[in-house]
Amino acid sequence: MSNTNNTKENSMENIAFIGLGNMGGPMAVNLLNKGFKVSAFDLSADALAKVAAAGGRAASSAANAAKDAHVVISMLPAGKHVQGLYLGDEGLFARLPKGTLVIDCSTIDAGTARKVAEGAQEKGLAMLDAPVSGGTAGATAGTLTFIVGGAAEDLARARPALEAMGKNIFHAGGAGAGQTAKICNNMLLGILMAGTAEALALGVKNGLDPKVLSEIISKSSGRNWATELYNPWPGVMDNTPASRGYAGGFMSELMLKDLGLAEETALQSHAANPLGALARNLYEEHVHQGNGKLDFSSIVKHFHSVD
């Protein structure tokens, strides 16, 4: 099967999936459910076993997973891991055949994304940075939003795989643009969550019912994603991390990472970042207090005891 197949044929391409964490694991399973052949690798044996149980092949290494793959997808914690996977004499770029499509869904800095894309181009490979929005629930349901940087023709080729994992696909621009757009979104998300938590805590300390206050806000000018779909107060909204001890979801340490990326981007581009920097400071303190593994909505603990 060549790399220039039509969309119908592309739907059965061999895909290597590297990184099977809270997001990557469900994404790989959705590819399998849509008929793709997936060879996966992760350092976690448990994560590999889950994908294998869904019909995927558990590979012994990233290089082994990428053998005979038409598409390589990665979902890794940070830029250094992405560089380590792809660049250098031992990286995948040195092994992949020309024309292979590489899609990195990690959230990293745009500079690293551009550096990796340049490395791909030098080897005759197609590269997209395609960070996601939608959290673990979206990853499981296959309703993620992909924010893509790279060439339009490469995105067209990637669409069958992306549509198997997500509901919305945006082309933000050239290499690195997907990361920049994702960073802007998550900076605003961190600000909104902290602001929502502060507002609810203020109301509760003054005798208001958090559920009633949340309903009022969601129907008023303060409405936002947190009040409508991801309330940070326990018991207000079913099936949210707040109502299960802040387990699962999007960890606070990852929000801190993204807010740090936003601050770095602002410094490099001489952009104002006062609210983003304040949100980063709040999450930094929150993580240092031992809440890094809790969902980012647990920032409400900074303003009020909710245990």
C-alpha positions as CSV (number, residue, x, y, z in Angstrom):
1,M,0.0,0.0,0.0
2,S,1.5,3.3,-1.1
3,N,1.4,6.6,0.8
4,T,-0.7,8.2,-1.9
5,N,-3.8,6.1,-1.5
6,N,-7.3,7.6,-1.6
7,T,-9.3,8.3,1.5
8,K,-11.1,5.0,1.5
9,E,-7.8,3.1,1.3
10,N,-6.1,5.4,3.8
11,S,-8.8,4.3,6.4
12,M,-7.0,1.0,6.7
13,E,-3.4,2.3,6.8
14,N,-1.0,0.9,9.4
15,I,-0.6,3.3,12.2
16,A,2.2,3.4,14.9
17,F,1.0,5.0,18.1
18,I,3.6,6.1,20.6
19,G,2.5,7.2,24.0
20,L,-0.6,5.5,25.6
21,G,-1.3,7.7,28.6
22,N,-4.7,9.0,29.7
23,M,-5.2,10.6,26.3
24,G,-3.1,8.4,23.9
25,G,-4.6,5.1,25.1
26,P,-8.2,5.9,24.3
27,M,-7.2,7.6,21.0
28,A,-5.4,4.4,19.9
29,V,-8.4,2.3,20.8
30,N,-10.7,4.6,18.8
31,L,-8.4,4.1,15.7
32,L,-8.8,0.3,16.2
33,N,-12.5,0.6,16.5
34,K,-12.7,2.5,13.2
35,G,-10.8,-0.2,11.4
36,F,-7.2,1.0,11.5
37,K,-4.3,-1.4,12.1
38,V,-2.4,-0.1,15.1
39,S,1.0,-1.0,16.5
40,A,1.6,0.7,19.8
41,F,4.4,1.4,22.2
42,D,4.5,2.8,25.7
43,L,6.8,2.3,28.7
44,S,3.8,1.2,30.7
45,A,3.0,-2.5,30.3
46,D,-0.5,-1.9,31.6
47,A,-1.2,0.7,28.9
48,L,0.1,-1.6,26.2
49,A,-2.1,-4.4,27.5
50,K,-5.2,-2.3,27.2
51,V,-4.5,-1.4,23.5
52,A,-3.6,-5.1,22.8
53,A,-6.9,-6.2,24.3
54,A,-8.7,-3.8,21.9
55,G,-7.0,-5.5,19.0
56,G,-3.8,-3.6,18.6
57,R,-0.2,-4.9,18.4
58,A,1.9,-4.3,21.5
59,A,5.4,-3.4,20.2
60,S,8.6,-3.8,22.1
61,S,9.9,-0.3,21.2
62,A,9.0,2.8,19.3
63,A,11.1,1.7,16.4
64,N,9.4,-1.7,16.3
65,A,6.0,0.0,16.4
66,A,6.9,2.2,13.5
67,K,8.1,-0.7,11.3
68,D,5.9,-0.8,8.2
69,A,3.7,2.1,9.4
70,H,2.3,4.5,7.0
71,V,1.4,7.0,9.7
72,V,3.2,7.6,13.1
73,I,1.2,9.3,15.8
74,S,2.7,10.4,19.1
75,M,1.2,11.7,22.4
76,L,4.0,12.5,24.8
77,P,4.5,14.6,28.0
78,A,6.9,17.3,26.8
79,G,9.0,18.7,24.0
80,K,12.2,16.9,25.2
81,H,10.4,13.6,24.7
82,V,9.2,14.5,21.3
83,Q,12.7,15.5,20.2
84,G,14.1,12.3,21.7
85,L,11.6,10.2,19.9
86,Y,12.2,11.7,16.4
87,L,15.5,13.4,16.2
88,G,19.1,12.2,16.2
89,D,20.8,9.1,14.9
90,E,18.6,6.8,17.0
91,G,15.4,8.8,16.4
92,L,12.5,7.6,14.2
93,F,13.3,10.1,11.5
94,A,16.5,8.2,10.8
95,R,14.4,5.0,10.2
96,L,11.2,6.0,8.6
97,P,10.8,5.7,4.8
98,K,10.4,8.9,2.8
99,G,6.8,10.0,2.6
100,T,5.7,8.6,6.0
101,L,3.2,10.9,7.7
102,V,4.1,11.9,11.3
103,I,1.4,13.5,13.5
104,D,2.5,14.7,17.0
105,C,-0.5,15.3,19.2
106,S,1.6,16.3,22.3
107,T,1.2,19.8,23.7
108,I,4.7,21.3,23.5
109,D,6.3,24.7,22.7
110,A,5.9,25.9,19.1
111,G,9.7,26.3,18.7
112,T,10.3,22.6,19.4
113,A,7.4,21.7,17.0
114,R,9.0,23.7,14.3
115,K,12.5,22.2,15.0
116,V,11.0,18.7,14.7
117,A,9.1,19.6,11.6
118,E,12.3,20.9,10.0
119,G,14.0,17.6,10.9
120,A,11.1,15.7,9.2
121,Q,11.4,17.8,6.0
122,E,15.1,17.1,5.8
123,K,14.3,13.4,5.7
124,G,11.5,13.7,3.2
125,L,8.8,13.1,5.8
126,A,5.4,14.8,6.2
127,M,5.0,16.3,9.7
128,L,2.0,17.8,11.5
129,D,1.8,19.2,15.0
130,A,-1.8,18.4,16.1
131,P,-2.4,19.0,19.8
132,V,-5.8,18.2,21.1
133,S,-8.5,19.7,23.2
134,G,-11.4,17.9,24.9
135,G,-9.7,16.0,27.8
136,T,-9.9,12.4,28.7
137,A,-13.7,12.3,28.2
138,G,-13.2,13.5,24.6
139,A,-10.4,11.1,24.0
140,T,-12.6,8.2,25.1
141,A,-15.7,9.3,23.2
142,G,-13.7,10.2,20.0
143,T,-14.9,13.8,20.1
144,L,-11.5,15.6,20.5
145,T,-10.7,18.8,18.8
146,F,-7.5,18.7,16.8
147,I,-5.6,22.0,16.3
148,V,-3.2,21.4,13.5
149,G,-0.1,23.1,12.2
150,G,1.6,22.1,9.0
151,A,0.9,21.8,5.2
152,A,-2.7,21.7,4.0
153,E,-2.0,18.7,1.8
154,D,-0.5,16.7,4.8
155,L,-3.6,17.6,6.8
156,A,-5.8,16.3,4.0
157,R,-4.0,13.0,4.2
158,A,-4.2,12.9,8.0
159,R,-8.0,13.6,8.1
160,P,-9.2,9.9,8.1
161,A,-7.1,9.1,11.2
162,L,-8.0,12.4,12.9
163,E,-11.7,12.0,12.2
164,A,-11.5,8.5,13.9
165,M,-10.4,10.2,17.1
166,G,-12.0,13.6,17.0
167,K,-15.0,15.7,16.0
168,N,-13.4,19.0,15.1
169,I,-10.3,19.6,13.1
170,F,-8.9,23.1,12.7
171,H,-5.9,24.1,10.4
172,A,-4.2,26.8,12.5
173,G,-1.4,27.5,10.0
174,G,2.1,26.3,9.3
175,A,4.4,24.2,11.4
176,G,4.1,25.2,15.1
177,A,0.8,27.0,14.6
178,G,-1.2,24.2,16.2
179,Q,0.9,24.4,19.3
180,T,0.6,28.2,19.6
181,A,-3.2,28.0,19.2
182,K,-3.4,25.2,21.8
183,I,-1.3,27.2,24.3
184,C,-3.6,30.2,23.9
185,N,-6.7,28.1,24.5
186,N,-5.3,26.4,27.6
187,M,-4.0,29.7,29.0
188,L,-7.6,31.0,28.8
189,L,-8.9,27.7,30.2
190,G,-6.6,28.0,33.3
191,I,-7.7,31.6,33.8
192,L,-11.4,30.7,33.5
193,M,-11.2,27.8,35.9
194,A,-9.4,29.8,38.5
195,G,-11.8,32.6,38.2
196,T,-14.8,30.3,38.3
197,A,-13.4,28.6,41.4
198,E,-12.8,32.0,43.1
199,A,-16.3,33.2,42.3
200,L,-18.0,30.0,43.7
201,A,-15.9,30.1,46.8
202,L,-16.9,33.7,47.4
203,G,-20.5,32.9,47.1
204,V,-20.3,29.8,49.4
205,K,-18.5,31.8,52.0
206,N,-21.4,34.3,51.9
207,G,-24.1,31.6,52.4
208,L,-24.9,30.7,48.8
209,D,-25.6,27.2,47.5
210,P,-22.9,26.4,45.0
211,K,-25.3,24.5,42.7
212,V,-27.7,27.5,42.7
213,L,-24.9,30.0,42.1
214,S,-23.5,27.8,39.3
215,E,-26.9,27.8,37.6
216,I,-27.2,31.5,38.0
217,I,-23.8,32.1,36.5
218,S,-24.4,29.6,33.6
219,K,-27.4,31.6,32.6
220,S,-25.8,35.0,33.1
221,S,-22.8,37.0,31.7
222,G,-20.3,35.0,33.7
223,R,-21.1,31.8,31.9
224,N,-18.2,29.7,30.6
225,W,-17.1,26.1,29.9
226,A,-16.4,25.4,33.6
227,T,-19.9,26.4,34.8
228,E,-21.6,24.7,31.9
229,L,-19.7,21.4,31.5
230,Y,-16.9,21.1,34.1
231,N,-17.9,22.6,37.4
232,P,-15.1,22.6,40.0
233,W,-17.4,22.3,43.0
234,P,-18.1,18.8,44.3
235,G,-21.6,17.6,43.9
236,V,-22.7,20.3,41.6
237,M,-22.4,18.4,38.4
238,D,-22.4,14.6,37.9
239,N,-19.6,12.8,36.0
240,T,-17.0,15.5,36.5
241,P,-13.7,15.1,38.3
242,A,-15.0,17.4,41.1
243,S,-17.6,14.8,42.0
244,R,-15.1,11.9,42.2
245,G,-12.4,13.4,44.4
246,Y,-10.8,15.2,41.4
247,A,-9.6,11.9,40.0
248,G,-9.0,11.5,36.3
249,G,-9.5,14.5,33.9
250,F,-6.7,16.9,33.2
251,M,-4.0,16.9,35.9
252,S,-3.1,20.2,37.6
253,E,0.6,19.6,36.8
254,L,-0.3,19.5,33.1
255,M,-2.2,22.7,33.4
256,L,0.8,24.2,35.1
257,K,3.0,23.0,32.2
258,D,0.7,24.6,29.6
259,L,0.5,27.9,31.5
260,G,4.3,27.8,31.6
261,L,4.4,27.3,27.9
262,A,2.1,30.3,27.4
263,E,4.3,32.5,29.6
264,E,7.4,31.4,27.7
265,T,5.7,32.2,24.4
266,A,4.6,35.6,25.7
267,L,8.2,36.4,26.7
268,Q,9.6,35.3,23.4
269,S,7.1,37.3,21.4
270,H,7.0,40.3,23.8
271,A,3.3,39.8,24.4
272,A,1.5,40.9,27.6
273,N,0.6,38.0,29.8
274,P,-0.6,39.3,33.2
275,L,-3.6,37.0,33.8
276,G,-1.9,34.0,32.4
277,A,1.1,34.6,34.6
278,L,-1.2,34.9,37.7
279,A,-3.0,31.7,36.8
280,R,0.4,30.0,36.4
281,N,1.4,31.2,39.9
282,L,-1.8,29.9,41.4
283,Y,-1.3,26.5,39.8
284,E,2.3,26.4,40.7
285,E,1.4,26.8,44.4
286,H,-1.4,24.3,44.0
287,V,0.9,21.7,42.6
288,H,3.6,22.3,45.2
289,Q,1.0,21.7,47.9
290,G,0.7,18.1,46.6
291,N,-2.2,18.5,44.2
292,G,-0.4,17.9,40.9
293,K,-2.1,14.6,40.1
294,L,-5.6,15.9,40.8
295,D,-7.7,17.4,38.0
296,F,-7.1,21.1,37.4
297,S,-10.5,22.0,38.6
298,S,-9.2,21.2,42.1
299,I,-7.7,24.7,42.1
300,V,-10.9,25.5,44.0
301,K,-9.1,24.1,47.0
302,H,-6.9,27.2,46.9
303,F,-9.9,29.4,47.7
304,H,-12.1,27.2,49.9
305,S,-12.0,23.8,51.7
306,V,-14.2,21.4,49.7
307,D,-13.2,18.1,51.4
